[in-house]
Amino acid sequence: MDSMKDKFPKIPERIAGLGELAYNLCWSWNPASQDAF
């Protein structure tokens, strides 16, 4: 699996985790994770 830095190389470091979060669907079905949004 490609890393998010390979797919989105120009994302600033301070928000780089957002790309990985966008492709991690665990938060979509986990109620405790949904509270973060």
Secondary structure, DSSP 8 states (H G I E B T S, - for coil): ---HHHH-TTS-GGGTHHHHHHH-THHHH-HHHHTT-
